[in-house]
Amino acid sequence: MEEEYFVEGKAHRYDFKTKPGVATPLDTHYPYKTRMIVRRPVNPEKFNGTVVIEWLNVSAKYDIDSDW
């Protein structure tokens, strides 16, 4: 089974120079929207608990899922 979800929100910009080793949020004015595709067995009993996250390469203007 394949399902598609969209996630959106506002991203933070951080300052890393003020305090070494500490990221200080500067603002949250960067909206984003991304897509997530979930592939799973139709029968939940066949799910073994393993989750694999794969980055989809879109440089060709369409999704290229190299590991699936």
PQR file of N, CA, C, O and H, with PARSE charges and radii, in Angstrom:
ATOM      1  N   MET A   1       0.848  -1.163   0.000 -0.4000 1.5000
ATOM      2  CA  MET A   1       0.000   0.000   0.000 -0.0000 2.0000
ATOM      3  C   MET A   1       0.898   1.231   0.000  0.5500 1.7000
ATOM      4  O   MET A   1       1.919   1.266   0.687 -0.5500 1.4000
ATOM      5  N   GLU A   2       0.512   2.232  -0.769 -0.4000 1.5000
ATOM      6  CA  GLU A   2       1.265   3.486  -0.809 -0.0000 2.0000
ATOM      7  C   GLU A   2       0.323   4.621  -0.462  0.5500 1.7000
ATOM      8  O   GLU A   2      -0.767   4.728  -1.023 -0.5500 1.4000
ATOM      9  H   GLU A   2      -0.318   2.203  -1.327  0.4000 1.0000
ATOM     10  N   GLU A   3       0.751   5.479   0.477 -0.4000 1.5000
ATOM     11  CA  GLU A   3      -0.053   6.628   0.896 -0.0000 2.0000
ATOM     12  C   GLU A   3       0.816   7.876   0.814  0.5500 1.7000
ATOM     13  O   GLU A   3       2.027   7.815   1.027 -0.5500 1.4000
ATOM     14  H   GLU A   3       1.637   5.392   0.933  0.4000 1.0000
ATOM     15  N   GLU A   4       0.190   9.007   0.505 -0.4000 1.5000
ATOM     16  CA  GLU A   4       0.907  10.268   0.363 -0.0000 2.0000
ATOM     17  C   GLU A   4       0.390  11.262   1.406  0.5500 1.7000
ATOM     18  O   GLU A   4      -0.817  11.405   1.600 -0.5500 1.4000
ATOM     19  H   GLU A   4      -0.794   9.057   0.332  0.4000 1.0000
ATOM     20  N   TYR A   5       1.319  11.940   2.069 -0.4000 1.5000
ATOM     21  CA  TYR A   5       0.985  12.949   3.078 -0.0000 2.0000
ATOM     22  C   TYR A   5       1.763  14.227   2.781  0.5500 1.7000
ATOM     23  O   TYR A   5       2.853  14.181   2.211 -0.5500 1.4000
ATOM     24  H   TYR A   5       2.300  11.824   1.911  0.4000 1.0000
ATOM     25  N   PHE A   6       1.200  15.355   3.170 -0.4000 1.5000
ATOM     26  CA  PHE A   6       1.896  16.634   3.051 -0.0000 2.0000
ATOM     27  C   PHE A   6       2.116  17.201   4.443  0.5500 1.7000
ATOM     28  O   PHE A   6       1.245  17.128   5.310 -0.5500 1.4000
ATOM     29  H   PHE A   6       0.314  15.392   3.633  0.4000 1.0000
ATOM     30  N   VAL A   7       3.296  17.764   4.637 -0.4000 1.5000
ATOM     31  CA  VAL A   7       3.666  18.365   5.920 -0.0000 2.0000
ATOM     32  C   VAL A   7       4.098  19.791   5.622  0.5500 1.7000
ATOM     33  O   VAL A   7       4.881  20.032   4.703 -0.5500 1.4000
ATOM     34  H   VAL A   7       4.004  17.824   3.933  0.4000 1.0000
ATOM     35  N   GLU A   8       3.582  20.738   6.407 -0.4000 1.5000
ATOM     36  CA  GLU A   8       3.994  22.125   6.204 -0.0000 2.0000
ATOM     37  C   GLU A   8       4.104  22.854   7.529  0.5500 1.7000
ATOM     38  O   GLU A   8       3.542  22.442   8.544 -0.5500 1.4000
ATOM     39  H   GLU A   8       2.946  20.542   7.153  0.4000 1.0000
ATOM     40  N   GLY A   9       4.837  23.937   7.487 -0.4000 1.5000
ATOM     41  CA  GLY A   9       5.029  24.726   8.694 -0.0000 2.0000
ATOM     42  C   GLY A   9       5.942  25.900   8.413  0.5500 1.7000
ATOM     43  O   GLY A   9       6.100  26.313   7.264 -0.5500 1.4000
ATOM     44  H   GLY A   9       5.294  24.272   6.663  0.4000 1.0000
ATOM     45  N   LYS A  10       6.535  26.431   9.449 -0.4000 1.5000
ATOM     46  CA  LYS A  10       7.478  27.536   9.307 -0.0000 2.0000
ATOM     47  C   LYS A  10       8.820  27.107   9.873  0.5500 1.7000
ATOM     48  O   LYS A  10       8.909  26.625  11.002 -0.5500 1.4000
ATOM     49  H   LYS A  10       6.407  26.096  10.382  0.4000 1.0000
ATOM     50  N   ALA A  11       9.850  27.288   9.082 -0.4000 1.5000
ATOM     51  CA  ALA A  11      11.197  26.896   9.490 -0.0000 2.0000
ATOM     52  C   ALA A  11      11.852  28.021  10.288  0.5500 1.7000
ATOM     53  O   ALA A  11      11.524  29.195  10.117 -0.5500 1.4000
ATOM     54  H   ALA A  11       9.777  27.679   8.165  0.4000 1.0000
ATOM     55  N   HIS A  12      12.767  27.646  11.148 -0.4000 1.5000
ATOM     56  CA  HIS A  12      13.524  28.609  11.951 -0.0000 2.0000
ATOM     57  C   HIS A  12      14.865  28.914  11.285  0.5500 1.7000
ATOM     58  O   HIS A  12      15.425  28.069  10.586 -0.5500 1.4000
ATOM     59  H   HIS A  12      13.034  26.693  11.287  0.4000 1.0000
ATOM     60  N   ARG A  13      15.359  30.093  11.502 -0.4000 1.5000
ATOM     61  CA  ARG A  13      16.726  30.444  11.131 -0.0000 2.0000
ATOM     62  C   ARG A  13      17.485  30.574  12.438  0.5500 1.7000
ATOM     63  O   ARG A  13      16.978  31.158  13.397 -0.5500 1.4000
ATOM     64  H   ARG A  13      14.904  30.779  12.069  0.4000 1.0000
ATOM     65  N   TYR A  14      18.699  30.034  12.486 -0.4000 1.5000
ATOM     66  CA  TYR A  14      19.460  29.983  13.735 -0.0000 2.0000
ATOM     67  C   TYR A  14      20.769  30.746  13.638  0.5500 1.7000
ATOM     68  O   TYR A  14      21.353  30.881  12.563 -0.5500 1.4000
ATOM     69  H   TYR A  14      19.111  29.560  11.708  0.4000 1.0000
ATOM     70  N   ASP A  15      21.215  31.239  14.776 -0.4000 1.5000
ATOM     71  CA  ASP A  15      22.528  31.869  14.906 -0.0000 2.0000
ATOM     72  C   ASP A  15      23.418  30.901  15.681  0.5500 1.7000
ATOM     73  O   ASP A  15      23.084  30.497  16.795 -0.5500 1.4000
ATOM     74  H   ASP A  15      20.740  31.130  15.650  0.4000 1.0000
ATOM     75  N   PHE A  16      24.548  30.534  15.089 -0.4000 1.5000
ATOM     76  CA  PHE A  16      25.478  29.605  15.721 -0.0000 2.0000
ATOM     77  C   PHE A  16      26.723  30.312  16.245  0.5500 1.7000
ATOM     78  O   PHE A  16      27.585  29.679  16.854 -0.5500 1.4000
ATOM     79  H   PHE A  16      24.819  30.862  14.184  0.4000 1.0000
ATOM     80  N   LYS A  17      26.823  31.611  16.015 -0.4000 1.5000
ATOM     81  CA  LYS A  17      28.056  32.323  16.344 -0.0000 2.0000
ATOM     82  C   LYS A  17      28.035  33.004  17.709  0.5500 1.7000
ATOM     83  O   LYS A  17      29.095  33.226  18.293 -0.5500 1.4000
ATOM     84  H   LYS A  17      26.123  32.125  15.520  0.4000 1.0000
ATOM     85  N   THR A  18      26.864  33.339  18.229 -0.4000 1.5000
ATOM     86  CA  THR A  18      26.767  34.066  19.489 -0.0000 2.0000
ATOM     87  C   THR A  18      27.377  33.278  20.638  0.5500 1.7000
ATOM     88  O   THR A  18      28.195  33.805  21.393 -0.5500 1.4000
ATOM     89  H   THR A  18      26.003  33.159  17.754  0.4000 1.0000
ATOM     90  N   LYS A  19      26.984  32.025  20.772 -0.4000 1.5000
ATOM     91  CA  LYS A  19      27.465  31.155  21.839 -0.0000 2.0000
ATOM     92  C   LYS A  19      27.965  29.861  21.205  0.5500 1.7000
ATOM     93  O   LYS A  19      27.161  29.117  20.644 -0.5500 1.4000
ATOM     94  H   LYS A  19      26.320  31.597  20.159  0.4000 1.0000
ATOM     95  N   PRO A  20      29.251  29.570  21.271 -0.5600 1.5000
ATOM     96  CA  PRO A  20      29.767  28.341  20.650  0.2800 2.0000
ATOM     97  C   PRO A  20      29.033  27.087  21.153  0.5500 1.7000
ATOM     98  O   PRO A  20      28.874  26.891  22.358 -0.5500 1.4000
ATOM     99  N   GLY A  21      28.593  26.253  20.218 -0.4000 1.5000
ATOM    100  CA  GLY A  21      27.904  25.018  20.568 -0.0000 2.0000
ATOM    101  C   GLY A  21      26.425  25.185  20.854  0.5500 1.7000
ATOM    102  O   GLY A  21      25.749  24.209  21.178 -0.5500 1.4000
ATOM    103  H   GLY A  21      28.723  26.412  19.239  0.4000 1.0000
ATOM    104  N   VAL A  22      25.901  26.412  20.741 -0.4000 1.5000
ATOM    105  CA  VAL A  22      24.482  26.662  21.014 -0.0000 2.0000
ATOM    106  C   VAL A  22      23.842  27.319  19.794  0.5500 1.7000
ATOM    107  O   VAL A  22      24.370  28.295  19.262 -0.5500 1.4000
ATOM    108  H   VAL A  22      26.450  27.205  20.478  0.4000 1.0000
ATOM    109  N   ALA A  23      22.710  26.784  19.354 -0.4000 1.5000
ATOM    110  CA  ALA A  23      21.965  27.359  18.235 -0.0000 2.0000
ATOM    111  C   ALA A  23      20.845  28.218  18.799  0.5500 1.7000
ATOM    112  O   ALA A  23      19.951  27.712  19.478 -0.5500 1.4000
ATOM    113  H   ALA A  23      22.281  25.990  19.786  0.4000 1.0000
ATOM    114  N   THR A  24      20.890  29.514  18.520 -0.4000 1.5000
ATOM    115  CA  THR A  24      19.877  30.451  19.004 -0.0000 2.0000
ATOM    116  C   THR A  24      18.914  30.773  17.868  0.5500 1.7000
ATOM    117  O   THR A  24      19.350  31.259  16.824 -0.5500 1.4000
ATOM    118  H   THR A  24      21.616  29.925  17.968  0.4000 1.0000
ATOM    119  N   PRO A  25      17.598  30.514  18.042 -0.5600 1.5000
ATOM    120  CA  PRO A  25      16.651  30.838  16.966  0.2800 2.0000
ATOM    121  C   PRO A  25      16.564  32.346  16.744  0.5500 1.7000
ATOM    122  O   PRO A  25      16.450  33.120  17.695 -0.5500 1.4000
ATOM    123  N   LEU A  26      16.620  32.749  15.482 -0.4000 1.5000
ATOM    124  CA  LEU A  26      16.519  34.167  15.145 -0.0000 2.0000
ATOM    125  C   LEU A  26      15.102  34.541  14.724  0.5500 1.7000
ATOM    126  O   LEU A  26      14.581  35.570  15.155 -0.5500 1.4000
ATOM    127  H   LEU A  26      16.713  32.120  14.709  0.4000 1.0000
ATOM    128  N   ASP A  27      14.475  33.717  13.887 -0.4000 1.5000
ATOM    129  CA  ASP A  27      13.118  34.002  13.438 -0.0000 2.0000
ATOM    130  C   ASP A  27      12.487  32.740  12.853  0.5500 1.7000
ATOM    131  O   ASP A  27      13.137  31.702  12.731 -0.5500 1.4000
ATOM    132  H   ASP A  27      14.899  32.882  13.537  0.4000 1.0000
ATOM    133  N   THR A  28      11.210  32.852  12.497 -0.4000 1.5000
ATOM    134  CA  THR A  28      10.475  31.693  11.956 -0.0000 2.0000
ATOM    135  C   THR A  28       9.669  32.108  10.731  0.5500 1.7000
ATOM    136  O   THR A  28       8.506  31.729  10.595 -0.5500 1.4000
ATOM    137  H   THR A  28      10.682  33.696  12.596  0.4000 1.0000
ATOM    138  N   HIS A  29      10.268  32.867   9.858 -0.4000 1.5000
ATOM    139  CA  HIS A  29       9.537  33.425   8.713 -0.0000 2.0000
ATOM    140  C   HIS A  29       9.775  32.667   7.413  0.5500 1.7000
ATOM    141  O   HIS A  29       9.724  33.264   6.338 -0.5500 1.4000
ATOM    142  H   HIS A  29      11.213  33.175   9.968  0.4000 1.0000
ATOM    143  N   TYR A  30      10.032  31.378   7.489 -0.4000 1.5000
ATOM    144  CA  TYR A  30      10.372  30.612   6.295 -0.0000 2.0000
ATOM    145  C   TYR A  30       9.395  29.450   6.101  0.5500 1.7000
ATOM    146  O   TYR A  30       9.639  28.342   6.580 -0.5500 1.4000
ATOM    147  H   TYR A  30      10.074  30.892   8.362  0.4000 1.0000
ATOM    148  N   PRO A  31       8.288  29.707   5.394 -0.5600 1.5000
ATOM    149  CA  PRO A  31       7.299  28.651   5.204  0.2800 2.0000
ATOM    150  C   PRO A  31       7.853  27.537   4.320  0.5500 1.7000
ATOM    151  O   PRO A  31       8.641  27.789   3.408 -0.5500 1.4000
ATOM    152  N   TYR A  32       7.436  26.313   4.598 -0.4000 1.5000
ATOM    153  CA  TYR A  32       7.827  25.173   3.783 -0.0000 2.0000
ATOM    154  C   TYR A  32       6.656  24.208   3.662  0.5500 1.7000
ATOM    155  O   TYR A  32       5.762  24.186   4.507 -0.5500 1.4000
ATOM    156  H   TYR A  32       6.795  26.109   5.339  0.4000 1.0000
ATOM    157  N   LYS A  33       6.675  23.424   2.615 -0.4000 1.5000
ATOM    158  CA  LYS A  33       5.710  22.345   2.430 -0.0000 2.0000
ATOM    159  C   LYS A  33       6.463  21.214   1.755  0.5500 1.7000
ATOM    160  O   LYS A  33       7.155  21.430   0.760 -0.5500 1.4000
ATOM    161  H   LYS A  33       7.402  23.441   1.928  0.4000 1.0000
ATOM    162  N   THR A  34       6.334  20.029   2.284 -0.4000 1.5000
ATOM    163  CA  THR A  34       7.003  18.875   1.713 -0.0000 2.0000
ATOM    164  C   THR A  34       6.057  17.690   1.691  0.5500 1.7000
ATOM    165  O   THR A  34       5.010  17.700   2.340 -0.5500 1.4000
ATOM    166  H   THR A  34       5.772  19.854   3.092  0.4000 1.0000
ATOM    167  N   ARG A  35       6.431  16.691   0.953 -0.4000 1.5000
ATOM    168  CA  ARG A  35       5.575  15.527   0.765 -0.0000 2.0000
ATOM    169  C   ARG A  35       6.256  14.292   1.336  0.5500 1.7000
ATOM    170  O   ARG A  35       7.479  14.160   1.286 -0.5500 1.4000
ATOM    171  H   ARG A  35       7.281  16.683   0.426  0.4000 1.0000
ATOM    172  N   MET A  36       5.455  13.402   1.873 -0.4000 1.5000
ATOM    173  CA  MET A  36       5.964  12.149   2.421 -0.0000 2.0000
ATOM    174  C   MET A  36       5.140  11.008   1.813  0.5500 1.7000
ATOM    175  O   MET A  36       3.910  11.046   1.808 -0.5500 1.4000
ATOM    176  H   MET A  36       4.462  13.509   1.913  0.4000 1.0000
ATOM    177  N   ILE A  37       5.838  10.002   1.307 -0.4000 1.5000
ATOM    178  CA  ILE A  37       5.180   8.816   0.764 -0.0000 2.0000
ATOM    179  C   ILE A  37       5.454   7.663   1.723  0.5500 1.7000
ATOM    180  O   ILE A  37       6.602   7.395   2.078 -0.5500 1.4000
ATOM    181  H   ILE A  37       6.838   9.970   1.311  0.4000 1.0000
ATOM    182  N   VAL A  38       4.397   6.992   2.135 -0.4000 1.5000
ATOM    183  CA  VAL A  38       4.517   5.846   3.045 -0.0000 2.0000
ATOM    184  C   VAL A  38       4.123   4.590   2.278  0.5500 1.7000
ATOM    185  O   VAL A  38       3.018   4.484   1.748 -0.5500 1.4000
ATOM    186  H   VAL A  38       3.465   7.209   1.847  0.4000 1.0000
ATOM    187  N   ARG A  39       5.049   3.651   2.233 -0.4000 1.5000
ATOM    188  CA  ARG A  39       4.767   2.348   1.615 -0.0000 2.0000
ATOM    189  C   ARG A  39       4.783   1.306   2.721  0.5500 1.7000
ATOM    190  O   ARG A  39       5.758   1.180   3.462 -0.5500 1.4000
ATOM    191  H   ARG A  39       5.947   3.737   2.663  0.4000 1.0000
ATOM    192  N   ARG A  40       3.692   0.564   2.822 -0.4000 1.5000
ATOM    193  CA  ARG A  40       3.576  -0.407   3.908 -0.0000 2.0000
ATOM    194  C   ARG A  40       2.709  -1.568   3.467  0.5500 1.7000
ATOM    195  O   ARG A  40       1.966  -1.451   2.493 -0.5500 1.4000
ATOM    196  H   ARG A  40       2.899   0.666   2.221  0.4000 1.0000
ATOM    197  N   PRO A  41       2.794  -2.693   4.174 -0.5600 1.5000
ATOM    198  CA  PRO A  41       1.921  -3.826   3.836  0.2800 2.0000
ATOM    199  C   PRO A  41       0.459  -3.486   4.105  0.5500 1.7000
ATOM    200  O   PRO A  41       0.156  -2.786   5.071 -0.5500 1.4000
ATOM    201  N   VAL A  42      -0.436  -3.967   3.275 -0.4000 1.5000
ATOM    202  CA  VAL A  42      -1.874  -3.765   3.487 -0.0000 2.0000
ATOM    203  C   VAL A  42      -2.296  -4.423   4.797  0.5500 1.7000
ATOM    204  O   VAL A  42      -3.096  -3.867   5.550 -0.5500 1.4000
ATOM    205  H   VAL A  42      -0.189  -4.536   2.490  0.4000 1.0000
ATOM    206  N   ASN A  43      -1.757  -5.600   5.059 -0.4000 1.5000
ATOM    207  CA  ASN A  43      -2.058  -6.325   6.292 -0.0000 2.0000
ATOM    208  C   ASN A  43      -1.061  -5.882   7.372  0.5500 1.7000
ATOM    209  O   ASN A  43       0.129  -6.175   7.253 -0.5500 1.4000
ATOM    210  H   ASN A  43      -1.108  -6.051   4.447  0.4000 1.0000
ATOM    211  N   PRO A  44      -1.515  -5.183   8.425 -0.5600 1.5000
ATOM    212  CA  PRO A  44      -0.604  -4.711   9.478  0.2800 2.0000
ATOM    213  C   PRO A  44       0.187  -5.831  10.154  0.5500 1.7000
ATOM    214  O   PRO A  44       1.265  -5.580  10.694 -0.5500 1.4000
ATOM    215  N   GLU A  45      -0.320  -7.039  10.134 -0.4000 1.5000
ATOM    216  CA  GLU A  45       0.395  -8.155  10.758 -0.0000 2.0000
ATOM    217  C   GLU A  45       1.672  -8.511  10.001  0.5500 1.7000
ATOM    218  O   GLU A  45       2.544  -9.188  10.545 -0.5500 1.4000
ATOM    219  H   GLU A  45      -1.196  -7.243   9.696  0.4000 1.0000
ATOM    220  N   LYS A  46       1.789  -8.065   8.763 -0.4000 1.5000
ATOM    221  CA  LYS A  46       2.993  -8.352   7.971 -0.0000 2.0000
ATOM    222  C   LYS A  46       4.085  -7.297   8.161  0.5500 1.7000
ATOM    223  O   LYS A  46       5.179  -7.430   7.613 -0.5500 1.4000
ATOM    224  H   LYS A  46       1.081  -7.514   8.321  0.4000 1.0000
ATOM    225  N   PHE A  47       3.789  -6.249   8.937 -0.4000 1.5000
ATOM    226  CA  PHE A  47       4.792  -5.212   9.219 -0.0000 2.0000
ATOM    227  C   PHE A  47       5.738  -5.723  10.291  0.5500 1.7000
ATOM    228  O   PHE A  47       5.302  -6.127  11.369 -0.5500 1.4000
ATOM    229  H   PHE A  47       2.900  -6.141   9.382  0.4000 1.0000
ATOM    230  N   ASN A  48       7.050  -5.706   9.994 -0.4000 1.5000
ATOM    231  CA  ASN A  48       8.028  -6.252  10.935 -0.0000 2.0000
ATOM    232  C   ASN A  48       8.635  -5.198  11.865  0.5500 1.7000
ATOM    233  O   ASN A  48       9.498  -5.520  12.681 -0.5500 1.4000
ATOM    234  H   ASN A  48       7.404  -5.377   9.119  0.4000 1.0000
ATOM    235  N   GLY A  49       8.195  -3.952  11.750 -0.4000 1.5000
ATOM    236  CA  GLY A  49       8.698  -2.913  12.641 -0.0000 2.0000
ATOM    237  C   GLY A  49       9.853  -2.115  12.072  0.5500 1.7000
ATOM    238  O   GLY A  49      10.277  -1.139  12.691 -0.5500 1.4000
ATOM    239  H   GLY A  49       7.493  -3.690  11.087  0.4000 1.0000
ATOM    240  N   THR A  50      10.377  -2.491  10.920 -0.4000 1.5000
ATOM    241  CA  THR A  50      11.493  -1.785  10.309 -0.0000 2.0000
ATOM    242  C   THR A  50      10.976  -0.613   9.479  0.5500 1.7000
ATOM    243  O   THR A  50      10.068  -0.774   8.663 -0.5500 1.4000
ATOM    244  H   THR A  50      10.032  -3.284  10.418  0.4000 1.0000
ATOM    245  N   VAL A  51      11.563   0.576   9.693 -0.4000 1.5000
ATOM    246  CA  VAL A  51      11.212   1.768   8.934 -0.0000 2.0000
ATOM    247  C   VAL A  51      12.460   2.228   8.190  0.5500 1.7000
ATOM    248  O   VAL A  51      13.526   2.369   8.789 -0.5500 1.4000
ATOM    249  H   VAL A  51      12.300   0.707  10.356  0.4000 1.0000
ATOM    250  N   VAL A  52      12.330   2.462   6.894 -0.4000 1.5000
ATOM    251  CA  VAL A  52      13.432   2.942   6.070 -0.0000 2.0000
ATOM    252  C   VAL A  52      13.043   4.316   5.523  0.5500 1.7000
ATOM    253  O   VAL A  52      11.966   4.479   4.948 -0.5500 1.4000
ATOM    254  H   VAL A  52      11.464   2.348   6.407  0.4000 1.0000
ATOM    255  N   ILE A  53      13.919   5.294   5.703 -0.4000 1.5000
ATOM    256  CA  ILE A  53      13.676   6.637   5.177 -0.0000 2.0000
ATOM    257  C   ILE A  53      14.567   6.820   3.960  0.5500 1.7000
ATOM    258  O   ILE A  53      15.777   6.608   4.029 -0.5500 1.4000
ATOM    259  H   ILE A  53      14.794   5.162   6.170  0.4000 1.0000
ATOM    260  N   GLU A  54      13.968   7.211   2.855 -0.4000 1.5000
ATOM    261  CA  GLU A  54      14.714   7.386   1.616 -0.0000 2.0000
ATOM    262  C   GLU A  54      14.442   8.777   1.056  0.5500 1.7000
ATOM    263  O   GLU A  54      13.292   9.198   0.939 -0.5500 1.4000
ATOM    264  H   GLU A  54      12.985   7.384   2.799  0.4000 1.0000
ATOM    265  N   TRP A  55      15.508   9.478   0.714 -0.4000 1.5000
ATOM    266  CA  TRP A  55      15.388  10.788   0.088 -0.0000 2.0000
ATOM    267  C   TRP A  55      15.049  10.574  -1.382  0.5500 1.7000
ATOM    268  O   TRP A  55      15.748   9.832  -2.073 -0.5500 1.4000
ATOM    269  H   TRP A  55      16.443   9.136   0.809  0.4000 1.0000
ATOM    270  N   LEU A  56      13.982  11.216  -1.873 -0.4000 1.5000
ATOM    271  CA  LEU A  56      13.621  11.099  -3.278 -0.0000 2.0000
ATOM    272  C   LEU A  56      14.343  12.185  -4.080  0.5500 1.7000
ATOM    273  O   LEU A  56      14.177  13.375  -3.811 -0.5500 1.4000
ATOM    274  H   LEU A  56      13.415  11.819  -1.312  0.4000 1.0000
ATOM    275  N   ASN A  57      15.135  11.774  -5.051 -0.4000 1.5000
ATOM    276  CA  ASN A  57      15.867  12.692  -5.901 -0.0000 2.0000
ATOM    277  C   ASN A  57      14.910  13.259  -6.949  0.5500 1.7000
ATOM    278  O   ASN A  57      14.323  12.500  -7.721 -0.5500 1.4000
ATOM    279  H   ASN A  57      15.270  10.808  -5.269  0.4000 1.0000
ATOM    280  N   VAL A  58      14.746  14.582  -6.984 -0.4000 1.5000
ATOM    281  CA  VAL A  58      13.812  15.204  -7.922 -0.0000 2.0000
ATOM    282  C   VAL A  58      14.529  16.064  -8.959  0.5500 1.7000
ATOM    283  O   VAL A  58      13.891  16.889  -9.612 -0.5500 1.4000
ATOM    284  H   VAL A  58      15.222  15.198  -6.357  0.4000 1.0000
ATOM    285  N   SER A  59      15.828  15.891  -9.122 -0.4000 1.5000
ATOM    286  CA  SER A  59      16.574  16.725 -10.066 -0.0000 2.0000
ATOM    287  C   SER A  59      16.143  16.506 -11.516  0.5500 1.7000
ATOM    288  O   SER A  59      16.401  17.364 -12.359 -0.5500 1.4000
ATOM    289  H   SER A  59      16.346  15.221  -8.591  0.4000 1.0000
ATOM    290  N   ALA A  60      15.497  15.387 -11.828 -0.4000 1.5000
ATOM    291  CA  ALA A  60      14.998  15.124 -13.182 -0.0000 2.0000
ATOM    292  C   ALA A  60      13.565  15.629 -13.355  0.5500 1.7000
ATOM    293  O   ALA A  60      12.933  15.360 -14.376 -0.5500 1.4000
ATOM    294  H   ALA A  60      15.287  14.690 -11.143  0.4000 1.0000
ATOM    295  N   LYS A  61      13.054  16.351 -12.370 -0.4000 1.5000
ATOM    296  CA  LYS A  61      11.680  16.903 -12.360 -0.0000 2.0000
ATOM    297  C   LYS A  61      10.620  15.850 -12.064  0.5500 1.7000
ATOM    298  O   LYS A  61       9.430  16.101 -12.254 -0.5500 1.4000
ATOM    299  H   LYS A  61      13.568  16.569 -11.540  0.4000 1.0000
ATOM    300  N   TYR A  62      11.036  14.677 -11.604 -0.4000 1.5000
ATOM    301  CA  TYR A  62      10.111  13.657 -11.107 -0.0000 2.0000
ATOM    302  C   TYR A  62      10.856  12.834 -10.064  0.5500 1.7000
ATOM    303  O   TYR A  62      12.086  12.829 -10.036 -0.5500 1.4000
ATOM    304  H   TYR A  62      12.003  14.473 -11.450  0.4000 1.0000
ATOM    305  N   ASP A  63      10.113  12.142  -9.207 -0.4000 1.5000
ATOM    306  CA  ASP A  63      10.729  11.385  -8.116 -0.0000 2.0000
ATOM    307  C   ASP A  63      11.560  10.212  -8.639  0.5500 1.7000
ATOM    308  O   ASP A  63      11.102   9.445  -9.486 -0.5500 1.4000
ATOM    309  H   ASP A  63       9.113  12.146  -9.230  0.4000 1.0000
ATOM    310  N   ILE A  64      12.766  10.086  -8.134 -0.4000 1.5000
ATOM    311  CA  ILE A  64      13.608   8.934  -8.416 -0.0000 2.0000
ATOM    312  C   ILE A  64      13.915   8.291  -7.072  0.5500 1.7000
ATOM    313  O   ILE A  64      14.721   8.811  -6.300 -0.5500 1.4000
ATOM    314  H   ILE A  64      13.138  10.709  -7.446  0.4000 1.0000
ATOM    315  N   ASP A  65      13.278   7.169  -6.792 -0.4000 1.5000
ATOM    316  CA  ASP A  65      13.521   6.476  -5.525 -0.0000 2.0000
ATOM    317  C   ASP A  65      14.538   5.366  -5.788  0.5500 1.7000
ATOM    318  O   ASP A  65      14.186   4.292  -6.275 -0.5500 1.4000
ATOM    319  H   ASP A  65      12.623   6.747  -7.419  0.4000 1.0000
ATOM    320  N   SER A  66      15.776   5.631  -5.469 -0.4000 1.5000
ATOM    321  CA  SER A  66      16.867   4.738  -5.853 -0.0000 2.0000
ATOM    322  C   SER A  66      16.889   3.427  -5.090  0.5500 1.7000
ATOM    323  O   SER A  66      17.391   2.433  -5.614 -0.5500 1.4000
ATOM    324  H   SER A  66      16.062   6.503  -5.073  0.4000 1.0000
ATOM    325  N   ASP A  67      16.372   3.385  -3.886 -0.4000 1.5000
ATOM    326  CA  ASP A  67      16.454   2.159  -3.090 -0.0000 2.0000
ATOM    327  C   ASP A  67      15.181   1.310  -3.121  0.5500 1.7000
ATOM    328  O   ASP A  67      15.232   0.120  -2.813 -0.5500 1.4000
ATOM    329  H   ASP A  67      15.964   4.193  -3.460  0.4000 1.0000
ATOM    330  N   TRP A  68      14.060   1.892  -3.481 -0.4000 1.5000
ATOM    331  CA  TRP A  68      12.808   1.136  -3.474 -0.0000 2.0000
ATOM    332  C   TRP A  68      12.828   0.221  -4.652  0.5500 1.7000
ATOM    333  O   TRP A  68      11.875  -0.528  -4.868 -0.5500 1.4000
ATOM    334  H   TRP A  68      14.019   2.860  -3.731  0.4000 1.0000
TER
END
